[in-house]
Amino acid sequence: MARTAVPLTAVTRTGVAPPAETNGDAVNNHVISNNGRVILLVRNAGTTVARTLTLHVRGLIDGQTVTPRTVSIATEASVYVGPFPTDAYGAQLEVDVDNAELKLIALAI
């Protein structure tokens, strides 16, 4: 299946309204258009378990695949993650969630 796209909201000097959260899709996971200046706001809506966000890194180092980067998000907590340089993460940032309790917002600065 195709990854679920997370809308990218450009932050401007005149201001933008906070965008709606995208519910985590642990089956199809997510993709975000990446200009190298993307910041993710990830909220764990769960009340009992820390959740994990996985960010896929592109390319090889010494011919070896790079291990995806993981971020643990505590219960009822929010974290900002990024930016994601395109040479390391690609123009299409692939993001996995371990549960629908993770809520995503993607901002371009």
C-alpha positions in Angstrom: 0.0 0.0 0.0 1.0 3.6 -0.5 2.2 5.6 2.4 -0.3 8.1 3.8 0.7 11.7 3.0 1.0 14.2 5.8 0.1 17.7 4.6 2.9 20.2 4.8 2.1 23.7 6.1 4.4 26.5 5.2 5.0 28.9 8.1 5.0 32.5 6.9 5.9 35.9 8.4 2.2 36.9 8.2 1.3 33.8 10.2 -0.7 30.7 9.6 -3.4 28.9 11.6 -2.3 25.7 13.3 -3.0 22.8 10.9 -5.1 19.8 11.8 -3.2 16.8 13.1 -2.8 13.7 10.9 -3.7 10.5 12.8 -0.9 8.0 12.8 -1.3 5.1 10.4 0.8 2.2 11.7 -0.3 0.0 8.7 0.6 2.2 5.7 2.8 4.7 7.6 3.6 8.2 6.2 5.4 10.3 3.6 6.1 14.0 3.8 7.3 16.3 1.1 10.7 17.4 2.3 12.5 20.6 1.3 15.2 20.2 4.0 13.5 22.6 6.3 10.7 20.5 7.6 9.8 20.3 11.3 7.5 17.6 12.7 5.3 18.2 15.7 4.5 14.7 17.0 2.0 14.2 19.9 1.4 11.0 21.8 -2.3 11.1 22.6 -1.9 7.9 24.6 -2.1 7.9 28.4 -0.3 4.6 29.2 2.5 3.8 26.8 5.4 5.8 25.3 5.3 5.5 21.4 8.0 5.4 18.8 8.4 7.5 15.6 10.8 6.0 13.0 12.5 8.3 10.4 14.1 6.5 7.4 17.5 7.7 6.4 18.5 7.5 2.7 21.8 6.3 1.2 24.6 4.1 2.3 27.7 4.6 4.5 30.6 2.3 3.5 28.2 0.3 1.4 25.9 -0.4 4.4 22.3 0.7 4.8 21.9 3.3 7.5 19.8 2.3 10.5 16.5 4.3 10.7 16.5 7.0 13.4 13.9 6.5 16.2 12.3 9.0 18.6 10.5 7.9 21.7 7.5 10.1 22.7 6.4 9.8 26.3 2.7 9.5 27.2 0.7 12.6 26.7 3.8 14.5 25.4 4.6 16.4 22.3 8.0 16.8 20.6 9.3 18.8 17.7 11.7 16.8 15.4 13.7 18.1 12.5 14.9 19.6 10.2 15.7 16.8 7.8 18.4 17.5 5.2 17.4 16.1 1.8 20.8 14.6 1.3 20.2 12.3 4.3 16.4 11.9 4.3 15.5 12.5 0.7 12.8 14.8 -0.9 10.1 12.4 0.3 10.6 11.9 4.1 9.4 8.4 5.1 8.0 8.3 8.6 6.7 5.2 10.5 4.6 5.2 13.6 4.1 2.3 16.0 0.5 3.3 16.9 -2.4 5.5 15.8 -2.0 7.4 19.1 0.8 9.4 17.5 -0.6 12.5 15.8 1.5 14.4 13.2 1.8 17.9 12.0 4.4 18.8 9.3 5.7 22.4 9.1 8.0 23.9 6.5 10.1 26.8 7.7 
